[in-house]
Amino acid sequence: MSRERWQGRSPLEAFPVSIGLLGACAILFVATDFVYPGERGDAIKHWGMNMQAGFSEGEFWRPVTAMFLHADVLHVLLNMYALLQLCPALERTIGSARFSAIYFGGGIAGSLASLAIEPASLGASGAICGIMATFVRFERVRLGSFRAVLRDPIGSQFLVWLLITIAFGFSVARISNAGHIGGMIGGWAVSAAVVPALSGQDRGRLSVRPSWIRSALVLAGLAALAVADARPVWSADYCARAAARASERGERIRALELIGAARRAPLARDKGLYFALGAAEQDAGREEVAEAFYSLAEDSGYRGEELGHNQAILIEGRGDEKALLAHLRKWKGRGGLDQWEERRLQLEAMEARGELKR
């Protein structure tokens, strides 16, 4: 959109997505301190920081929510300044829809790239790097080569910014260089899909129509990266260990959900691990989670008599005599739990008299 076209309109009318992004980042930054005073670290984890552990446990929204969260005042101010300088100009030029695709495509690509090699990250810088890479690409299309971009005042400025960003990332430990580089590649790829370059007599110009084939390829690439990052979701053992960690934190419902995920996961089923985790939960007094682990171990093929014994103790503890009798009969058929024989006979006698409790 030309300068003349948006003059006389409010910024919200001229570039609504850019204003919305600025507002969302600012509001969430203030809100985290308001809701969690003095506990920003916990706030950003709860509100969607990009974390390998959370993403691998099924929290697939984190690569997006992390784009709106920031660690401290300097972090948010630097990103908001860059966003304010870059995003309105691009949105005016190509429109809100295509700008949004590039911003979120670059940001998500940066988040997923970060997840591949770093335990956690947050911030809008991956998306901003995607916007900078888009400007470099536009200059290359206009000028015809990278050599011409290097000689051009505008193009060379964007290139220098990108190089400084990467160099800064290598020199400061807390900066996610993977997120920055992933954002640059993602922004370039998405812009090539939604704002492709024309060829032939129109060489040096950008199309107003997206390339659906390129768009599909970009989406497939992001999906493949997400699947690679979420590889622990396919591992029953990973889900089981995550469930144990959740139970230790007192997150009983989350632990049971993860055990359910382990039950559905197709890979890496260590039945001995599930029994061991169940025994640890039982020792800690977390009976419900222990029973879920024991059930997972049994469904996975664990047949050690100690499993039946521990399950019997849990059932006895909750006073379900009918369930206990059914359990002891099942293990009797397997030739185990001789130490429970007297109790089984007692329960059968009670059953005959109609005295079993549930």
ZAMARGU-4260 file (C-alpha; in steps of 0.2 Angstrom, whole numbers, plus 5000, padded with zeros to 4 digits):
<rodrens>
0) 5000/5000/5000 | 5007/5017/4995 | 5010/5031/5008 | 4996/5041/4999 | 4984/5027/5001
5) 4985/5026/5020 | 4986/5044/5024 | 4971/5051/5032 | 4968/5034/5040 | 4972/5029/5058
10) 4986/5017/5061 | 4974/5004/5067 | 4965/5005/5050 | 4981/5006/5040 | 4990/4991/5048
15) 4979/4982/5061 | 4989/4966/5063 | 5005/4976/5067 | 4995/4986/5080 | 4987/4970/5087
20) 5004/4961/5089 | 5011/4976/5098 | 4996/4977/5109 | 4996/4959/5113 | 5014/4958/5118
25) 5013/4973/5129 | 4997/4968/5137 | 5004/4950/5141 | 5020/4957/5147 | 5011/4968/5160
30) 4998/4954/5164 | 5011/4941/5169 | 5018/4953/5182 | 5000/4958/5188 | 4994/4940/5189
35) 5011/4932/5196 | 5019/4947/5205 | 5038/4943/5207 | 5036/4926/5198 | 5039/4930/5180
40) 5048/4914/5177 | 5033/4904/5183 | 5021/4915/5173 | 5029/4913/5156 | 5030/4894/5159
45) 5012/4893/5163 | 5006/4905/5149 | 5015/4896/5135 | 5034/4898/5135 | 5042/4887/5121
50) 5048/4872/5130 | 5054/4855/5124 | 5046/4846/5139 | 5029/4854/5136 | 5028/4852/5118
55) 5034/4834/5118 | 5020/4831/5131 | 5006/4837/5119 | 5006/4856/5122 | 5007/4860/5104
60) 5002/4878/5106 | 5018/4883/5114 | 5027/4888/5098 | 5014/4901/5095 | 5011/4908/5112
65) 5029/4910/5115 | 5029/4923/5102 | 5020/4935/5113 | 5029/4932/5129 | 5045/4940/5135
70) 5058/4938/5149 | 5061/4955/5155 | 5059/4974/5151 | 5074/4975/5139 | 5068/4960/5130
75) 5051/4966/5126 | 5057/4984/5122 | 5070/4978/5109 | 5057/4967/5101 | 5043/4980/5101
80) 5055/4993/5094 | 5060/4981/5080 | 5042/4976/5077 | 5036/4994/5076 | 5050/4999/5064
85) 5047/4984/5052 | 5030/4977/5053 | 5019/4992/5048 | 5029/4995/5032 | 5027/4977/5026
90) 5009/4976/5031 | 5005/4992/5021 | 5015/4985/5006 | 5008/4967/5004 | 4992/4968/5015
95) 4987/4961/5032 | 4983/4943/5026 | 5000/4940/5018 | 5009/4950/5031 | 5001/4939/5044
100) 5006/4923/5035 | 5024/4928/5035 | 5025/4934/5053 | 5017/4919/5060 | 5026/4907/5048
105) 5043/4914/5052 | 5039/4915/5071 | 5033/4897/5071 | 5047/4891/5061 | 5059/4899/5073
110) 5050/4891/5088 | 5051/4874/5080 | 5069/4876/5076 | 5073/4881/5093 | 5064/4866/5100
115) 5075/4855/5090 | 5091/4859/5099 | 5086/4871/5114 | 5076/4867/5130 | 5066/4883/5130
120) 5064/4900/5121 | 5052/4914/5120 | 5050/4931/5112 | 5045/4939/5095 | 5062/4939/5088
125) 5060/4924/5077 | 5045/4932/5068 | 5055/4948/5067 | 5070/4940/5059 | 5057/4932/5047
130) 5051/4950/5042 | 5069/4956/5040 | 5073/4941/5029 | 5057/4945/5019 | 5063/4963/5016
135) 5080/4956/5010 | 5071/4944/4998 | 5061/4959/4991 | 5077/4969/4988 | 5085/4954/4979
140) 5070/4952/4968 | 5070/4970/4964 | 5088/4972/4961 | 5091/4955/4953 | 5106/4948/4964
145) 5113/4948/4981 | 5128/4958/4975 | 5117/4972/4970 | 5108/4970/4987 | 5125/4973/4996
150) 5128/4989/4986 | 5110/4995/4989 | 5108/5006/5005 | 5092/4999/5010 | 5096/4981/5006
155) 5113/4981/5014 | 5105/4988/5030 | 5094/4973/5032 | 5108/4961/5028 | 5119/4970/5042
160) 5104/4969/5054 | 5102/4950/5051 | 5121/4947/5052 | 5122/4957/5069 | 5107/4947/5075
165) 5116/4930/5072 | 5133/4936/5079 | 5124/4943/5094 | 5116/4926/5096 | 5132/4917/5096
170) 5140/4929/5109 | 5126/4929/5122 | 5121/4912/5129 | 5103/4916/5133 | 5099/4921/5115
175) 5091/4908/5104 | 5101/4908/5088 | 5092/4893/5082 | 5075/4903/5084 | 5083/4918/5075
180) 5090/4907/5060 | 5074/4897/5059 | 5064/4913/5059 | 5074/4920/5044 | 5073/4904/5034
185) 5054/4902/5038 | 5050/4920/5034 | 5060/4919/5017 | 5051/4903/5013 | 5034/4909/5017
190) 5036/4926/5008 | 5042/4916/4993 | 5025/4906/4994 | 5013/4920/4997 | 5022/4934/4988
195) 5031/4925/4974 | 5043/4933/4961 | 5037/4936/4943 | 5048/4930/4929 | 5050/4934/4910
200) 5045/4952/4906 | 5039/4955/4924 | 5056/4950/4931 | 5060/4961/4946 | 5042/4962/4952
205) 5032/4953/4965 | 5016/4944/4961 | 4999/4949/4970 | 4994/4930/4970 | 5001/4917/4981
210) 5009/4901/4975 | 4998/4887/4981 | 5011/4874/4978 | 5024/4883/4987 | 5012/4886/5001
215) 5008/4868/5003 | 5027/4864/5003 | 5030/4876/5017 | 5016/4869/5027 | 5023/4852/5024
220) 5040/4857/5030 | 5033/4865/5046 | 5023/4850/5049 | 5038/4838/5047 | 5048/4849/5059
225) 5034/4849/5072 | 5033/4830/5070 | 5052/4829/5073 | 5051/4840/5088 | 5037/4830/5095
230) 5045/4813/5093 | 5044/4809/5112 | 5025/4809/5109 | 5027/4793/5100 | 5037/4786/5114
235) 5027/4777/5128 | 5042/4777/5139 | 5044/4796/5137 | 5026/4799/5142 | 5028/4787/5157
240) 5043/4797/5164 | 5034/4813/5161 | 5019/4806/5170 | 5030/4802/5185 | 5037/4820/5185
245) 5020/4827/5184 | 5014/4816/5199 | 5029/4822/5209 | 5024/4840/5206 | 5006/4835/5213
250) 4998/4836/5196 | 4988/4820/5197 | 4976/4823/5183 | 4990/4828/5171 | 5000/4812/5177
255) 4985/4801/5173 | 4983/4810/5156 | 5001/4806/5151 | 4999/4788/5157 | 4984/4787/5145
260) 4996/4795/5131 | 5009/4781/5135 | 4995/4768/5133 | 4992/4775/5115 | 5010/4778/5110
265) 5016/4765/5097 | 5035/4766/5101 | 5047/4761/5115 | 5036/4751/5127 | 5047/4746/5142
270) 5035/4736/5153 | 5048/4734/5167 | 5049/4753/5168 | 5031/4755/5170 | 5031/4743/5185
275) 5045/4752/5193 | 5037/4769/5191 | 5021/4761/5199 | 5030/4755/5213 | 5038/4772/5216
280) 5021/4780/5216 | 5014/4767/5228 | 5029/4770/5240 | 5025/4789/5239 | 5007/4786/5243
285) 5000/4791/5226 | 4989/4776/5224 | 4979/4781/5209 | 4994/4785/5199 | 5002/4769/5205
290) 4987/4759/5199 | 4987/4767/5182 | 5006/4763/5180 | 5003/4745/5185 | 4988/4743/5173
295) 5000/4750/5159 | 5013/4738/5164 | 5001/4723/5163 | 4994/4729/5147 | 5011/4730/5140
300) 5014/4711/5145 | 5022/4712/5162 | 5018/4696/5171 | 5029/4697/5187 | 5021/4691/5202
305) 5026/4706/5211 | 5014/4716/5200 | 4999/4706/5205 | 5005/4707/5224 | 5006/4726/5223
310) 4990/4728/5214 | 4981/4717/5227 | 4988/4728/5241 | 4981/4744/5232 | 4964/4736/5229
315) 4963/4729/5247 | 4968/4747/5253 | 4952/4755/5245 | 4941/4741/5252 | 4934/4734/5236
320) 4932/4716/5240 | 4923/4711/5224 | 4938/4719/5214 | 4950/4710/5225 | 4942/4693/5223
325) 4942/4695/5204 | 4960/4700/5204 | 4966/4686/5215 | 4956/4673/5204 | 4964/4680/5189
330) 4982/4678/5196 | 4977/4661/5203 | 4974/4656/5185 | 4991/4662/5181 | 4998/4651/5195
335) 5003/4666/5206 | 5000/4675/5222 | 5000/4660/5234 | 5003/4672/5248 | 4985/4678/5245
340) 4977/4661/5245 | 4970/4662/5262 | 4962/4679/5258 | 4955/4673/5242 | 4947/4658/5251
345) 4940/4670/5264 | 4933/4681/5250 | 4925/4667/5241 | 4916/4661/5257 | 4910/4679/5259
350) 4904/4679/5241 | 4894/4663/5244 | 4885/4671/5259 | 4882/4687/5249 | 4893/4698/5261
355) 4906/4705/5248 | 4908/4724/5249 | 4912/4735/5235
</rodrens>
